[in-house]
Structures are given as C-alpha cells and as structure tokens.
Amino acid sequence: MQMALAGATVPQIAAIAGWKIGYAQSIIDTYMPRRRDSAAQAMNAWEAALGPSVIPLAPRRR
C-alpha cells in the first residue's frame, strides 16, 4: 500500500511485486484506505494533466 500511497501506478506496483496487473488492482481495491487527501491528490493531478482550460470542480482544501 505504501507504493500506491506514494503515487505509484498499478502497472508499476505489479512490475515491482511480480504480480499480474489484475491481481495488483484487486489488492489495492481491497486494502487501499479511502482517504480524503488521496482523493484530493487525484483531482489535483487530473486537473493539472488537463491544463489551464479546466475549471476546478470544487475549491481546494488545505
């Protein structure tokens, strides 16, 4: 879980662990805590990837 929390992708985690991608995803789905800060980081990454033309969905919480 530490790799996922650090931002590693499922294919990266699977490669490091020697797992199939589907298995790695099932482990993450089962054990990854649902956290507000993880959701906020995901939204920030998504908005950054789409560029400045995207209007944020909600004000950023700090």
Distance bins in CASP14 RR format, pairs under 12 A and 6 or more apart:
PFRMAT RR
TARGET T0000
AUTHOR 0000-0000-0000
RMODE 2
METHOD distances of the structure
MODEL  1
1 7 0 0 0 0 0 1 0 0 0 0 0
1 8 0 0 0 0 0 1 0 0 0 0 0
1 13 0 0 0 0 1 0 0 0 0 0 0
1 17 0 0 0 0 0 1 0 0 0 0 0
1 24 0 0 0 0 0 1 0 0 0 0 0
1 27 0 0 0 0 1 0 0 0 0 0 0
1 28 1 0 0 1 0 0 0 0 0 0 0
1 29 0 0 0 0 0 1 0 0 0 0 0
1 30 0 0 0 0 0 1 0 0 0 0 0
1 31 1 0 1 0 0 0 0 0 0 0 0
1 32 1 0 0 1 0 0 0 0 0 0 0
1 33 1 0 0 1 0 0 0 0 0 0 0
1 35 0 0 0 0 0 1 0 0 0 0 0
1 38 0 0 0 0 0 1 0 0 0 0 0
2 8 0 0 0 0 1 0 0 0 0 0 0
2 13 0 0 0 0 1 0 0 0 0 0 0
2 16 0 0 0 0 0 1 0 0 0 0 0
2 17 0 0 0 0 0 1 0 0 0 0 0
2 28 0 0 0 0 0 1 0 0 0 0 0
2 31 0 0 0 0 0 1 0 0 0 0 0
2 32 0 0 0 0 0 1 0 0 0 0 0
2 33 0 0 0 0 0 1 0 0 0 0 0
3 9 0 0 0 0 1 0 0 0 0 0 0
3 10 0 0 0 0 1 0 0 0 0 0 0
3 11 0 0 0 0 0 1 0 0 0 0 0
3 12 1 0 0 1 0 0 0 0 0 0 0
3 13 1 0 1 0 0 0 0 0 0 0 0
3 14 0 0 0 0 0 1 0 0 0 0 0
3 15 0 0 0 0 0 1 0 0 0 0 0
3 16 1 0 0 1 0 0 0 0 0 0 0
3 17 0 0 0 0 1 0 0 0 0 0 0
3 19 0 0 0 0 0 1 0 0 0 0 0
3 24 0 0 0 0 1 0 0 0 0 0 0
3 27 0 0 0 0 0 1 0 0 0 0 0
3 28 0 0 0 0 1 0 0 0 0 0 0
3 31 0 0 0 0 0 1 0 0 0 0 0
3 32 0 0 0 0 0 1 0 0 0 0 0
4 10 1 0 0 1 0 0 0 0 0 0 0
4 11 0 0 0 0 0 1 0 0 0 0 0
4 12 0 0 0 0 1 0 0 0 0 0 0
4 13 1 0 0 1 0 0 0 0 0 0 0
4 14 0 0 0 0 0 1 0 0 0 0 0
4 16 0 0 0 0 0 1 0 0 0 0 0
4 17 0 0 0 0 0 1 0 0 0 0 0
4 24 0 0 0 0 1 0 0 0 0 0 0
4 25 0 0 0 0 0 1 0 0 0 0 0
4 27 0 0 0 0 1 0 0 0 0 0 0
4 28 1 0 1 0 0 0 0 0 0 0 0
4 29 0 0 0 0 0 1 0 0 0 0 0
4 30 0 0 0 0 0 1 0 0 0 0 0
4 31 0 0 0 0 1 0 0 0 0 0 0
4 32 1 0 1 0 0 0 0 0 0 0 0
4 33 0 0 0 0 1 0 0 0 0 0 0
4 35 0 0 0 0 0 1 0 0 0 0 0
4 38 0 0 0 0 1 0 0 0 0 0 0
4 41 0 0 0 0 0 1 0 0 0 0 0
4 42 0 0 0 0 0 1 0 0 0 0 0
5 13 0 0 0 0 0 1 0 0 0 0 0
5 28 0 0 0 0 0 1 0 0 0 0 0
5 31 0 0 0 0 0 1 0 0 0 0 0
5 32 1 0 0 1 0 0 0 0 0 0 0
5 33 0 0 0 0 1 0 0 0 0 0 0
5 35 0 0 0 0 1 0 0 0 0 0 0
5 37 0 0 0 0 1 0 0 0 0 0 0
5 38 1 0 0 1 0 0 0 0 0 0 0
5 41 0 0 0 0 1 0 0 0 0 0 0
5 42 0 0 0 0 0 1 0 0 0 0 0
6 12 0 0 0 0 0 1 0 0 0 0 0
6 13 0 0 0 0 1 0 0 0 0 0 0
6 16 0 0 0 0 0 1 0 0 0 0 0
6 38 0 0 0 0 0 1 0 0 0 0 0
6 41 0 0 0 0 0 1 0 0 0 0 0
7 13 0 0 0 0 1 0 0 0 0 0 0
7 28 0 0 0 0 0 1 0 0 0 0 0
7 32 0 0 0 0 0 1 0 0 0 0 0
7 38 0 0 0 0 1 0 0 0 0 0 0
7 41 0 0 0 0 1 0 0 0 0 0 0
7 42 0 0 0 0 1 0 0 0 0 0 0
7 45 0 0 0 0 1 0 0 0 0 0 0
8 14 0 0 0 0 1 0 0 0 0 0 0
8 15 0 0 0 0 1 0 0 0 0 0 0
8 16 1 0 0 1 0 0 0 0 0 0 0
8 17 0 0 0 0 0 1 0 0 0 0 0
8 24 0 0 0 0 1 0 0 0 0 0 0
8 28 0 0 0 0 1 0 0 0 0 0 0
8 32 0 0 0 0 0 1 0 0 0 0 0
9 15 0 0 0 0 1 0 0 0 0 0 0
9 16 0 0 0 0 0 1 0 0 0 0 0
9 21 0 0 0 0 1 0 0 0 0 0 0
9 24 0 0 0 0 1 0 0 0 0 0 0
9 25 0 0 0 0 0 1 0 0 0 0 0
9 28 0 0 0 0 0 1 0 0 0 0 0
9 42 0 0 0 0 0 1 0 0 0 0 0
9 45 0 0 0 0 0 1 0 0 0 0 0
10 16 0 0 0 0 0 1 0 0 0 0 0
10 17 0 0 0 0 0 1 0 0 0 0 0
10 19 0 0 0 0 1 0 0 0 0 0 0
10 20 0 0 0 0 0 1 0 0 0 0 0
10 21 1 0 1 0 0 0 0 0 0 0 0
10 22 1 0 0 1 0 0 0 0 0 0 0
10 23 0 0 0 0 1 0 0 0 0 0 0
10 24 1 0 1 0 0 0 0 0 0 0 0
10 25 1 0 1 0 0 0 0 0 0 0 0
10 26 0 0 0 0 1 0 0 0 0 0 0
10 27 0 0 0 0 1 0 0 0 0 0 0
10 28 1 0 0 1 0 0 0 0 0 0 0
10 29 0 0 0 0 1 0 0 0 0 0 0
10 32 0 0 0 0 0 1 0 0 0 0 0
11 17 0 0 0 0 0 1 0 0 0 0 0
11 18 0 0 0 0 0 1 0 0 0 0 0
11 19 0 0 0 0 0 1 0 0 0 0 0
11 20 0 0 0 0 0 1 0 0 0 0 0
11 21 1 0 1 0 0 0 0 0 0 0 0
11 22 0 0 0 0 1 0 0 0 0 0 0
11 23 0 0 0 0 0 1 0 0 0 0 0
11 24 1 0 0 1 0 0 0 0 0 0 0
11 25 0 0 0 0 1 0 0 0 0 0 0
11 28 0 0 0 0 0 1 0 0 0 0 0
12 18 0 0 0 0 0 1 0 0 0 0 0
12 19 0 0 0 0 0 1 0 0 0 0 0
12 21 0 0 0 0 0 1 0 0 0 0 0
12 24 0 0 0 0 1 0 0 0 0 0 0
12 28 0 0 0 0 0 1 0 0 0 0 0
13 19 1 0 0 1 0 0 0 0 0 0 0
13 20 0 0 0 0 0 1 0 0 0 0 0
13 21 0 0 0 0 1 0 0 0 0 0 0
13 22 0 0 0 0 0 1 0 0 0 0 0
13 23 0 0 0 0 0 1 0 0 0 0 0
13 24 1 0 1 0 0 0 0 0 0 0 0
13 25 0 0 0 0 1 0 0 0 0 0 0
13 26 0 0 0 0 0 1 0 0 0 0 0
13 27 0 0 0 0 1 0 0 0 0 0 0
13 28 1 0 0 1 0 0 0 0 0 0 0
13 31 0 0 0 0 0 1 0 0 0 0 0
13 32 0 0 0 0 0 1 0 0 0 0 0
14 20 1 0 0 1 0 0 0 0 0 0 0
14 21 1 0 1 0 0 0 0 0 0 0 0
14 22 1 0 0 1 0 0 0 0 0 0 0
14 23 1 0 0 1 0 0 0 0 0 0 0
14 24 1 1 0 0 0 0 0 0 0 0 0
14 25 0 0 0 0 1 0 0 0 0 0 0
14 26 0 0 0 0 0 1 0 0 0 0 0
14 27 0 0 0 0 1 0 0 0 0 0 0
14 28 0 0 0 0 1 0 0 0 0 0 0
15 21 0 0 0 0 1 0 0 0 0 0 0
15 24 0 0 0 0 1 0 0 0 0 0 0
16 24 0 0 0 0 1 0 0 0 0 0 0
17 23 0 0 0 0 1 0 0 0 0 0 0
17 24 1 0 0 1 0 0 0 0 0 0 0
17 25 0 0 0 0 0 1 0 0 0 0 0
17 27 0 0 0 0 1 0 0 0 0 0 0
17 28 0 0 0 0 0 1 0 0 0 0 0
18 24 0 0 0 0 1 0 0 0 0 0 0
18 27 0 0 0 0 0 1 0 0 0 0 0
19 25 0 0 0 0 1 0 0 0 0 0 0
19 26 0 0 0 0 1 0 0 0 0 0 0
19 27 1 0 0 1 0 0 0 0 0 0 0
19 28 0 0 0 0 0 1 0 0 0 0 0
20 26 0 0 0 0 1 0 0 0 0 0 0
20 27 0 0 0 0 0 1 0 0 0 0 0
21 27 0 0 0 0 0 1 0 0 0 0 0
21 28 0 0 0 0 0 1 0 0 0 0 0
22 28 0 0 0 0 1 0 0 0 0 0 0
22 29 0 0 0 0 1 0 0 0 0 0 0
22 30 0 0 0 0 0 1 0 0 0 0 0
23 29 0 0 0 0 0 1 0 0 0 0 0
23 30 0 0 0 0 0 1 0 0 0 0 0
24 30 0 0 0 0 0 1 0 0 0 0 0
24 31 0 0 0 0 0 1 0 0 0 0 0
24 32 0 0 0 0 0 1 0 0 0 0 0
25 31 0 0 0 0 0 1 0 0 0 0 0
25 32 0 0 0 0 1 0 0 0 0 0 0
26 32 0 0 0 0 0 1 0 0 0 0 0
28 34 0 0 0 0 0 1 0 0 0 0 0
28 38 0 0 0 0 0 1 0 0 0 0 0
32 38 1 0 0 1 0 0 0 0 0 0 0
32 39 0 0 0 0 0 1 0 0 0 0 0
32 42 0 0 0 0 0 1 0 0 0 0 0
33 39 0 0 0 0 0 1 0 0 0 0 0
34 42 0 0 0 0 0 1 0 0 0 0 0
35 41 0 0 0 0 1 0 0 0 0 0 0
35 42 0 0 0 0 0 1 0 0 0 0 0
36 42 0 0 0 0 0 1 0 0 0 0 0
36 43 0 0 0 0 0 1 0 0 0 0 0
36 58 0 0 0 0 0 1 0 0 0 0 0
36 61 0 0 0 0 1 0 0 0 0 0 0
37 43 0 0 0 0 0 1 0 0 0 0 0
37 44 0 0 0 0 0 1 0 0 0 0 0
37 60 0 0 0 0 0 1 0 0 0 0 0
37 61 0 0 0 0 1 0 0 0 0 0 0
37 62 0 0 0 0 0 1 0 0 0 0 0
38 44 0 0 0 0 0 1 0 0 0 0 0
38 45 0 0 0 0 0 1 0 0 0 0 0
39 45 0 0 0 0 0 1 0 0 0 0 0
39 46 0 0 0 0 0 1 0 0 0 0 0
39 57 0 0 0 0 0 1 0 0 0 0 0
39 58 0 0 0 0 0 1 0 0 0 0 0
39 60 0 0 0 0 0 1 0 0 0 0 0
39 61 0 0 0 0 0 1 0 0 0 0 0
40 46 0 0 0 0 0 1 0 0 0 0 0
40 47 0 0 0 0 0 1 0 0 0 0 0
40 56 0 0 0 0 0 1 0 0 0 0 0
40 57 0 0 0 0 0 1 0 0 0 0 0
40 58 0 0 0 0 1 0 0 0 0 0 0
40 59 0 0 0 0 0 1 0 0 0 0 0
40 60 1 0 0 1 0 0 0 0 0 0 0
40 61 1 0 0 1 0 0 0 0 0 0 0
40 62 0 0 0 0 1 0 0 0 0 0 0
41 47 0 0 0 0 0 1 0 0 0 0 0
41 48 0 0 0 0 0 1 0 0 0 0 0
41 60 0 0 0 0 0 1 0 0 0 0 0
41 61 0 0 0 0 0 1 0 0 0 0 0
42 48 0 0 0 0 0 1 0 0 0 0 0
42 49 0 0 0 0 0 1 0 0 0 0 0
42 57 0 0 0 0 0 1 0 0 0 0 0
43 49 0 0 0 0 0 1 0 0 0 0 0
43 50 0 0 0 0 0 1 0 0 0 0 0
43 54 0 0 0 0 0 1 0 0 0 0 0
43 56 1 0 0 1 0 0 0 0 0 0 0
43 57 1 0 0 1 0 0 0 0 0 0 0
43 58 0 0 0 0 1 0 0 0 0 0 0
43 59 0 0 0 0 0 1 0 0 0 0 0
43 60 0 0 0 0 1 0 0 0 0 0 0
43 61 0 0 0 0 0 1 0 0 0 0 0
44 50 0 0 0 0 0 1 0 0 0 0 0
44 51 0 0 0 0 0 1 0 0 0 0 0
44 54 0 0 0 0 0 1 0 0 0 0 0
44 56 0 0 0 0 1 0 0 0 0 0 0
44 57 0 0 0 0 0 1 0 0 0 0 0
44 58 0 0 0 0 0 1 0 0 0 0 0
44 60 1 0 0 1 0 0 0 0 0 0 0
44 61 0 0 0 0 0 1 0 0 0 0 0
44 62 0 0 0 0 0 1 0 0 0 0 0
45 51 0 0 0 0 0 1 0 0 0 0 0
45 54 0 0 0 0 0 1 0 0 0 0 0
46 54 0 0 0 0 1 0 0 0 0 0 0
46 56 0 0 0 0 0 1 0 0 0 0 0
46 57 0 0 0 0 1 0 0 0 0 0 0
47 53 0 0 0 0 0 1 0 0 0 0 0
47 54 1 0 1 0 0 0 0 0 0 0 0
47 55 0 0 0 0 1 0 0 0 0 0 0
47 56 1 0 1 0 0 0 0 0 0 0 0
47 57 0 0 0 0 1 0 0 0 0 0 0
47 58 0 0 0 0 0 1 0 0 0 0 0
47 60 0 0 0 0 1 0 0 0 0 0 0
48 54 0 0 0 0 1 0 0 0 0 0 0
48 56 0 0 0 0 0 1 0 0 0 0 0
48 60 0 0 0 0 0 1 0 0 0 0 0
50 56 0 0 0 0 0 1 0 0 0 0 0
50 57 0 0 0 0 0 1 0 0 0 0 0
END
